[in-house]
């Protein structure tokens, strides 16, 4: 294995997982973030002292803002995102939704390599969304958008799309609410769900057979692709 070389001409390379370690993928993502101009460290530090972002236990479904974690722990490496998209092979006119998108890393990969595919990212923390939108303004990606949204809001339902990406973003009730939202969408169309993280995958296999047992899932080290 060797470190992943960064080039401005190809900031999101398509490489095999066995050609690099996960740490190298994270280190490469740090370089990409710096190249894009993200100020994630400053924002995450400010969030730690903010009184607005605590685990909200007074809600019917509590939310977690994941403050205090290293930025790389919050976000999927760019190379992994590129790998996932290569597996999905979205085509012109299709729509990808990221449920808990952080700073919107997937938006940049979709915008560059799949410019005719629509992307919508939802993120709970407005400061992360604002920073992602600030960087996106440097590029001409008209089909890409990042929005502030509490996924546990009972009035919220994700937009109907072809693909959904979900990271471990909250409690069992929060995850279940989102998966039930997707179940309703799946009754009207075929969808694919990329579940990243041990908990979300465990939850799907344990409690959501409509997704886990409909078709044989594609299982990878860090994520699983389910198809309704």
Backbone as numpy.savetxt, mean C-alpha at the origin, in Angstrom:
# Nx Ny Nz CAx CAy CAz Cx Cy Cz
24.42 -12.21 -3.50 23.59 -11.02 -3.50 24.46 -9.77 -3.50
23.91 -8.71 -4.05 24.65 -7.45 -4.08 23.67 -6.32 -3.87
24.21 -5.18 -3.45 23.37 -4.01 -3.23 22.67 -3.62 -4.52
21.48 -3.06 -4.38 20.69 -2.66 -5.54 21.18 -1.29 -6.01
21.63 -1.23 -7.23 22.14 0.03 -7.77 20.99 0.97 -8.08
21.13 2.22 -7.69 20.12 3.23 -8.00 20.54 4.03 -9.22
19.61 4.22 -10.13 19.83 5.12 -11.26 18.57 5.97 -11.45
18.71 7.27 -11.68 17.54 8.12 -11.91 16.73 7.69 -13.14
17.39 7.04 -14.09 16.69 6.60 -15.29 15.77 5.41 -14.99
16.13 4.62 -14.00 15.32 3.46 -13.63 15.25 3.32 -12.13
14.54 4.22 -11.45 14.54 4.22 -9.98 13.80 3.04 -9.35
12.95 2.37 -10.14 12.16 1.26 -9.61 12.46 0.00 -10.42
13.63 -0.58 -10.25 14.04 -1.70 -11.11 13.22 -2.96 -10.85
13.07 -3.75 -11.88 12.40 -5.04 -11.78 13.48 -6.10 -11.63
13.62 -6.64 -10.42 14.66 -7.62 -10.14 14.08 -8.76 -9.33
14.68 -9.91 -9.45 14.21 -11.10 -8.73 14.52 -10.99 -7.25
13.64 -11.55 -6.42 13.84 -11.51 -4.97 15.13 -12.19 -4.53
15.54 -13.22 -5.26 16.73 -13.96 -4.85 18.03 -13.24 -5.24
17.89 -12.07 -5.86 19.08 -11.30 -6.26 19.45 -10.25 -5.22
18.64 -10.11 -4.17 18.94 -9.13 -3.13 18.24 -9.53 -1.84
18.71 -8.98 -0.73 18.08 -9.22 0.55 17.00 -8.17 0.79
16.17 -8.42 1.80 15.13 -7.44 2.13 15.76 -6.15 2.64
16.83 -6.28 3.39 17.52 -5.08 3.89 18.04 -4.25 2.74
18.56 -4.90 1.71 19.06 -4.16 0.54 17.92 -3.46 -0.18
16.75 -4.09 -0.22 15.59 -3.45 -0.83 15.19 -2.21 -0.04
15.26 -2.30 1.28 14.94 -1.15 2.12 15.97 -0.03 1.93
17.25 -0.40 1.87 18.30 0.60 1.68 18.15 1.30 0.34
17.79 0.55 -0.68 17.54 1.14 -1.99 16.37 2.13 -1.91
15.32 1.78 -1.15 14.16 2.64 -1.02 14.50 3.95 -0.32
15.44 3.90 0.63 15.89 5.13 1.29 16.49 6.08 0.26
17.30 5.55 -0.63 17.93 6.37 -1.67 16.87 6.94 -2.61
15.89 6.12 -2.97 14.82 6.60 -3.86 14.02 7.71 -3.19
13.68 7.52 -1.92 12.95 8.56 -1.20 13.72 9.88 -1.20
15.03 9.80 -0.98 15.85 11.01 -0.97 15.88 11.65 -2.35
15.97 10.84 -3.37 15.98 11.34 -4.75 14.66 12.03 -5.10
13.55 11.44 -4.64 12.24 12.03 -4.89 12.05 13.33 -4.11
12.73 13.45 -2.97 12.62 14.66 -2.16 11.72 14.53 -0.95
11.42 13.30 -0.53 10.57 13.09 0.64 11.26 13.58 1.92
10.45 14.13 2.82 10.92 14.54 4.14 10.21 13.69 5.20
10.27 12.39 5.01 9.51 11.49 5.87 10.00 11.48 7.31
11.31 11.55 7.52 11.83 11.50 8.89 11.33 12.69 9.70
11.34 13.88 9.09 10.86 15.06 9.80 9.37 14.95 10.12
8.61 14.45 9.17 7.17 14.34 9.38 6.85 13.32 10.48
7.51 12.16 10.43 7.25 11.14 11.45 7.67 11.63 12.83
8.74 12.39 12.91 9.17 12.94 14.19 8.12 13.92 14.73
7.57 14.76 13.85 6.54 15.71 14.27 5.27 14.99 14.71
4.95 13.88 14.06 3.76 13.13 14.43 3.85 12.57 15.84
5.06 12.26 16.28 5.25 11.71 17.62 4.80 12.68 18.71
4.98 13.96 18.47 4.61 14.96 19.46 3.22 15.52 19.25
2.53 15.08 18.20 1.19 15.57 17.92 0.17 14.89 18.84
-0.75 15.68 19.38 -1.81 15.15 20.23 -2.98 14.61 19.40
-2.93 14.86 18.10 -4.04 14.45 17.23 -3.98 12.98 16.87
-2.80 12.39 16.98 -2.62 11.03 16.48 -2.26 10.05 17.60
-3.27 9.63 18.30 -3.16 8.55 19.26 -4.11 7.44 18.82
-3.90 6.25 19.35 -4.85 5.18 19.06 -6.22 5.62 19.59
-7.20 5.65 18.72 -8.51 6.16 19.10 -9.40 5.02 19.61
-9.42 4.88 20.92 -10.19 3.80 21.51 -11.65 4.18 21.75
-11.98 5.46 21.52 -13.35 5.90 21.76 -14.24 5.65 20.55
-13.69 5.10 19.50 -14.48 4.78 18.32 -15.00 3.35 18.43
-16.05 3.07 17.66 -16.56 1.70 17.61 -15.48 0.76 17.11
-14.73 1.22 16.09 -13.57 0.48 15.61 -12.35 1.37 15.80
-11.46 1.08 16.76 -10.30 1.93 16.99 -9.33 1.91 15.81
-8.63 3.01 15.62 -7.64 3.10 14.55 -6.26 3.28 15.15
-5.25 2.88 14.41 -3.87 3.02 14.83 -3.11 3.80 13.77
-2.39 4.83 14.20 -1.69 5.70 13.26 -0.25 5.27 13.01
0.22 4.23 13.73 1.56 3.68 13.54 2.63 4.76 13.64
2.55 5.54 14.71 3.60 6.53 14.95 4.78 5.88 15.65
5.96 6.43 15.43 7.14 5.98 16.14 7.89 4.83 15.49
7.36 4.32 14.39 8.05 3.25 13.68 9.02 3.84 12.66
10.11 3.13 12.34 10.98 3.59 11.26 10.17 3.69 9.96
10.48 4.67 9.14 9.75 4.87 7.89 9.76 3.61 7.04
10.89 2.91 7.02 10.99 1.72 6.18 10.10 0.59 6.69
9.75 0.63 7.99 8.84 -0.38 8.51 7.40 -0.08 8.13
7.11 1.17 7.84 5.77 1.58 7.47 5.46 1.31 6.00
6.49 1.23 5.18 6.27 1.22 3.74 6.91 0.01 3.06
6.28 -0.41 1.98 6.79 -1.52 1.18 7.92 -1.03 0.29
9.03 -1.77 0.18 10.13 -1.34 -0.70 9.67 -1.18 -2.14
10.26 -0.23 -2.82 9.88 0.04 -4.22 10.08 -1.19 -5.12
11.15 -1.93 -4.88 11.40 -3.09 -5.73 10.32 -4.16 -5.54
9.83 -4.29 -4.31 8.75 -5.26 -4.07 7.46 -4.81 -4.74
7.19 -3.51 -4.69 6.01 -2.98 -5.37 6.09 -3.25 -6.87
7.26 -3.03 -7.43 7.44 -3.29 -8.87 7.21 -4.78 -9.17
7.70 -5.65 -8.30 7.51 -7.08 -8.47 6.03 -7.45 -8.42
5.31 -6.90 -7.45 3.88 -7.18 -7.32 3.14 -6.75 -8.58
3.43 -5.56 -9.06 2.75 -5.05 -10.25 3.07 -5.89 -11.48
4.29 -6.39 -11.56 4.65 -7.26 -12.67 3.85 -8.56 -12.62
3.57 -9.05 -11.43 2.76 -10.26 -11.28 1.30 -9.99 -11.66
0.79 -8.83 -11.28 -0.60 -8.49 -11.57 -0.80 -8.15 -13.04
0.18 -7.48 -13.62 0.12 -7.05 -15.02 -1.16 -6.26 -15.33
-1.38 -5.16 -14.62 -2.57 -4.35 -14.91 -2.50 -3.75 -16.31
-3.66 -3.62 -16.94 -3.71 -3.12 -18.31 -4.44 -1.78 -18.37
-4.36 -1.16 -19.51 -4.97 0.16 -19.72 -6.43 0.17 -19.29
-6.77 1.18 -18.49 -8.15 1.33 -18.04 -8.46 0.64 -16.74
-7.56 -0.20 -16.24 -7.81 -0.86 -14.97 -7.46 0.07 -13.81
-7.86 -0.33 -12.61 -7.76 0.54 -11.44 -7.15 -0.23 -10.28
-6.13 0.35 -9.65 -5.48 -0.21 -8.47 -5.79 0.68 -7.28
-6.17 0.08 -6.16 -6.44 0.83 -4.94 -5.53 0.33 -3.82
-4.86 1.26 -3.15 -3.98 0.94 -2.03 -4.67 1.39 -0.76
-5.03 0.43 0.10 -5.77 0.70 1.33 -4.80 0.82 2.50
-4.40 2.04 2.77 -3.36 2.31 3.77 -2.04 2.55 3.07
-1.98 3.58 2.24 -0.87 3.76 1.30 0.34 4.48 1.87
0.26 4.96 3.12 1.41 5.69 3.67 1.69 6.95 2.87
2.91 7.07 2.41 3.32 8.22 1.61 3.05 8.01 0.12
2.49 6.87 -0.24 2.08 6.66 -1.62 3.14 6.12 -2.55
4.02 5.27 -2.05 5.09 4.74 -2.89 4.57 4.08 -4.17
3.48 3.32 -4.03 2.97 2.61 -5.20 2.53 3.58 -6.29
2.08 4.76 -5.91 1.64 5.76 -6.88 2.75 6.09 -7.87
3.97 6.18 -7.39 5.09 6.56 -8.24 5.48 5.43 -9.19
5.40 4.20 -8.71 5.74 3.06 -9.56 4.67 2.88 -10.64
3.40 3.01 -10.25 2.32 2.91 -11.23 2.42 4.04 -12.25
2.64 5.26 -11.76 2.71 6.39 -12.67 3.80 6.26 -13.71
4.95 5.72 -13.31 6.07 5.60 -14.24 5.92 4.41 -15.19
5.55 3.26 -14.66 5.57 2.03 -15.46 4.21 1.61 -16.00
3.13 2.17 -15.44 1.78 1.84 -15.91 0.97 3.13 -16.05
1.40 4.03 -16.92 0.79 5.37 -16.99 -0.67 5.39 -17.43
-1.16 4.30 -18.00 -2.56 4.25 -18.44 -3.44 3.48 -17.46
-2.89 3.16 -16.29 -3.62 2.48 -15.22 -3.95 3.50 -14.14
-5.17 3.47 -13.63 -5.57 4.40 -12.58 -5.12 3.90 -11.22
-4.71 4.81 -10.36 -4.29 4.45 -9.01 -4.93 5.38 -8.01
-5.50 4.81 -6.94 -6.03 5.57 -5.82 -5.46 5.02 -4.53
-4.83 5.88 -3.75 -4.29 5.47 -2.46 -5.04 6.15 -1.33
-5.40 5.38 -0.31 -6.07 5.92 0.88 -5.13 5.80 2.08
-5.01 6.89 2.83 -4.14 6.91 4.01 -4.81 7.72 5.12
-4.72 7.22 6.35 -5.37 7.84 7.49 -4.74 9.16 7.91
-3.40 9.24 7.85 -2.68 10.40 8.37 -2.52 11.46 7.28
-3.12 12.62 7.50 -3.14 13.67 6.48 -1.74 14.17 6.13
-0.85 14.23 7.13 0.50 14.73 6.86 1.23 13.84 5.85
1.03 12.55 5.93 1.65 11.63 4.96 1.06 11.84 3.57
-0.25 12.00 3.52 -0.91 12.25 2.24 -0.42 13.55 1.63
-0.35 14.60 2.43 0.08 15.90 1.92 1.50 15.84 1.36
2.37 15.09 2.03 3.74 14.97 1.56 3.79 14.17 0.27
3.03 13.08 0.19 2.99 12.31 -1.04 2.47 13.14 -2.20
1.43 13.93 -1.96 0.87 14.79 -3.01 1.86 15.87 -3.43
2.64 16.38 -2.47 3.65 17.40 -2.79 4.67 16.85 -3.77
5.12 15.63 -3.54 6.10 15.03 -4.43 5.47 14.66 -5.77
4.24 14.18 -5.75 3.57 13.80 -7.00 3.42 14.98 -7.96
3.35 16.19 -7.42 3.21 17.38 -8.28 4.42 17.58 -9.19
5.53 16.94 -8.86 6.73 17.05 -9.70 6.60 16.21 -10.97
5.60 15.35 -11.03 5.47 14.42 -12.14 4.12 14.60 -12.84
4.07 14.13 -14.06 2.84 14.20 -14.84 2.15 12.84 -14.81
1.46 12.59 -13.70 0.75 11.32 -13.52 -0.74 11.62 -13.32
-1.47 11.92 -14.37 -2.86 12.38 -14.22 -3.83 11.33 -13.67
-3.48 10.04 -13.75 -4.39 9.00 -13.29 -4.10 8.54 -11.86
-3.17 9.22 -11.20 -2.74 8.82 -9.87 -3.25 9.82 -8.83
-3.78 9.30 -7.71 -4.26 10.18 -6.63 -4.06 9.51 -5.28
-3.74 10.33 -4.27 -3.63 9.88 -2.88 -4.60 10.72 -2.06
-5.38 10.06 -1.21 -6.42 10.75 -0.46 -6.37 10.41 1.02
-6.72 11.38 1.87 -6.83 11.14 3.31 -8.16 10.45 3.59
-8.10 9.30 4.27 -9.33 8.56 4.53 -9.17 7.61 5.69
-10.14 7.61 6.59 -10.22 6.62 7.66 -10.99 5.43 7.11
-10.31 4.31 6.94 -10.94 3.12 6.35 -12.00 2.54 7.26
-11.96 2.87 8.55 -12.95 2.33 9.49 -14.22 3.16 9.56
-14.26 4.29 8.89 -15.47 5.12 8.87 -16.63 4.30 8.32
-17.71 4.14 9.07 -18.82 3.31 8.61 -19.47 3.81 7.33
-19.27 5.09 7.02 -19.84 5.65 5.80 -18.93 5.46 4.58
-17.72 4.97 4.82 -16.76 4.85 3.72 -16.77 3.45 3.12
-16.76 3.41 1.79 -16.57 2.17 1.05 -15.53 2.45 -0.03
-14.52 1.61 -0.18 -13.51 1.85 -1.23 -14.16 1.89 -2.61
-13.55 2.66 -3.48 -14.04 2.73 -4.85 -13.91 1.36 -5.51
-14.83 1.04 -6.39 -14.78 -0.23 -7.11 -13.56 -0.24 -8.02
-12.77 -1.31 -7.94 -11.53 -1.38 -8.70 -11.20 -2.82 -9.06
-10.10 -3.00 -9.79 -9.67 -4.33 -10.21 -8.74 -4.98 -9.20
-7.90 -4.16 -8.57 -6.89 -4.66 -7.66 -6.89 -3.85 -6.37
-6.69 -4.54 -5.24 -6.60 -3.87 -3.95 -5.34 -4.35 -3.23
-4.61 -3.41 -2.68 -3.41 -3.71 -1.92 -3.68 -3.36 -0.46
-3.45 -4.32 0.45 -3.69 -4.09 1.88 -2.48 -4.52 2.68
-1.96 -3.62 3.49 -0.89 -3.92 4.43 -1.54 -4.14 5.80
-0.79 -4.69 6.75 -1.30 -4.81 8.12 -1.52 -3.41 8.68
-2.77 -2.95 8.72 -2.97 -1.55 9.07 -3.74 -1.32 10.37
-4.25 -2.37 11.00 -5.00 -2.09 12.22 -5.48 -3.34 12.92
-6.47 -3.14 13.79 -7.02 -4.20 14.62 -7.85 -5.17 13.77
-8.23 -6.29 14.39 -9.08 -7.26 13.69 -10.38 -6.63 13.21
-11.09 -5.84 14.04 -12.32 -5.21 13.54 -12.08 -4.27 12.36
-10.95 -3.55 12.38 -10.64 -2.63 11.28 -10.38 -3.40 10.00
-9.58 -4.46 10.10 -9.28 -5.27 8.93 -10.54 -5.96 8.42
-11.35 -6.48 9.32 -12.58 -7.17 8.93 -13.55 -6.22 8.23
-13.63 -4.99 8.71 -14.52 -4.01 8.08 -14.11 -3.80 6.63
-12.82 -3.63 6.40 -12.33 -3.41 5.04 -12.57 -4.64 4.16
-12.31 -5.81 4.70 -12.52 -7.04 3.92 -14.00 -7.26 3.61
-14.88 -6.86 4.51 -16.31 -6.96 4.22 -16.70 -5.95 3.13
-16.07 -4.79 3.14 -16.30 -3.82 2.06 -15.90 -4.42 0.71
-14.76 -5.10 0.70 -14.30 -5.71 -0.55 -15.19 -6.88 -0.96
-15.73 -7.58 0.02 -16.64 -8.68 -0.28 -17.86 -8.16 -1.04
-18.38 -7.02 -0.62 -19.53 -6.43 -1.31 -19.18 -6.06 -2.74
-17.98 -5.53 -2.93 -17.53 -5.18 -4.28 -17.36 -6.43 -5.12
-16.82 -7.50 -4.51 -16.58 -8.74 -5.24 -17.86 -9.42 -5.72
-18.99 -9.03 -5.15 -20.27 -9.57 -5.62 -20.66 -8.98 -6.96
-20.05 -7.89 -7.33 -20.39 -7.22 -8.58 -19.33 -7.39 -9.66
-18.13 -7.83 -9.26 -17.05 -7.96 -10.23 -15.94 -8.83 -9.63
-15.07 -9.35 -10.48 -13.91 -10.09 -10.01 -12.84 -9.11 -9.55
-12.24 -9.39 -8.40 -11.17 -8.53 -7.90 -9.99 -9.38 -7.47
-8.83 -8.75 -7.40 -7.65 -9.38 -6.82 -7.19 -8.55 -5.63
-6.82 -9.24 -4.56 -6.40 -8.58 -3.33 -4.99 -9.02 -3.00
-4.09 -8.05 -2.90 -2.71 -8.33 -2.50 -2.61 -8.02 -1.01
-2.45 -9.05 -0.20 -2.36 -8.90 1.25 -0.91 -9.00 1.66
-0.39 -7.93 2.27 1.01 -7.90 2.65 1.12 -7.85 4.18
1.88 -8.77 4.74 2.02 -8.84 6.18 1.37 -10.10 6.72
1.90 -10.61 7.81 1.42 -11.88 8.36 0.00 -11.79 8.88
-0.32 -10.69 9.55 -1.62 -10.61 10.19 -2.76 -10.58 9.18
-2.65 -9.72 8.18 -3.73 -9.61 7.20 -3.92 -10.92 6.47
-2.84 -11.61 6.16 -2.98 -12.89 5.47 -3.63 -13.93 6.38
-3.21 -13.96 7.65 -3.81 -14.87 8.61 -5.30 -14.60 8.75
-5.66 -13.34 8.80 -7.07 -12.97 8.97 -7.91 -13.43 7.79
-7.38 -13.29 6.60 -8.12 -13.72 5.40 -8.32 -15.23 5.43
-7.25 -15.98 5.68 -7.36 -17.43 5.70 -8.28 -17.91 6.82
-8.26 -17.21 7.95 -9.02 -17.64 9.12 -10.50 -17.29 9.03
-10.81 -16.08 8.55 -12.17 -15.57 8.69 -12.85 -15.12 7.41
-12.17 -15.21 6.28 -12.78 -14.70 5.04 -12.63 -15.72 3.91
-13.36 -16.83 4.04 -13.25 -17.89 3.03 -13.72 -17.46 1.65
-14.56 -16.44 1.59 -15.03 -15.95 0.28 -13.85 -15.52 -0.58
-12.76 -15.13 0.07 -11.57 -14.70 -0.67 -10.50 -15.77 -0.68
-10.30 -16.43 0.46 -9.21 -17.40 0.58 -9.48 -18.68 -0.18
-10.76 -19.07 -0.30 -11.07 -20.38 -0.87 -11.70 -20.31 -2.25
-11.92 -19.12 -2.78 -12.54 -19.00 -4.09 -11.61 -19.49 -5.18
-10.36 -19.05 -5.12 -9.32 -19.48 -6.06 -8.04 -19.74 -5.27
-7.19 -20.58 -5.81 -5.92 -20.88 -5.14 -5.07 -19.61 -5.07
-4.73 -19.15 -3.86 -3.93 -17.93 -3.75 -2.48 -18.15 -4.17
-1.83 -17.08 -4.60 -0.40 -17.10 -4.91 0.34 -16.61 -3.67
1.12 -17.47 -3.06 1.77 -17.15 -1.80 3.25 -16.85 -2.02
3.70 -15.72 -1.50 5.09 -15.30 -1.57 5.58 -15.01 -0.15
6.85 -14.70 -0.01 7.42 -14.50 1.32 6.72 -13.40 2.10
6.48 -12.25 1.46 5.96 -11.09 2.17 4.52 -10.77 1.83
3.97 -11.39 0.82 2.61 -11.05 0.42 1.95 -12.26 -0.24
0.62 -12.20 -0.31 -0.18 -13.23 -0.96 -1.19 -12.56 -1.88
-1.38 -13.11 -3.06 -2.35 -12.57 -4.00 -3.59 -13.48 -4.00
-4.72 -12.89 -3.63 -6.00 -13.59 -3.62 -6.86 -13.11 -4.79
-7.67 -14.00 -5.30 -8.58 -13.63 -6.41 -9.97 -14.11 -6.10
-10.95 -13.22 -6.22 -12.33 -13.59 -5.93 -12.95 -14.35 -7.10
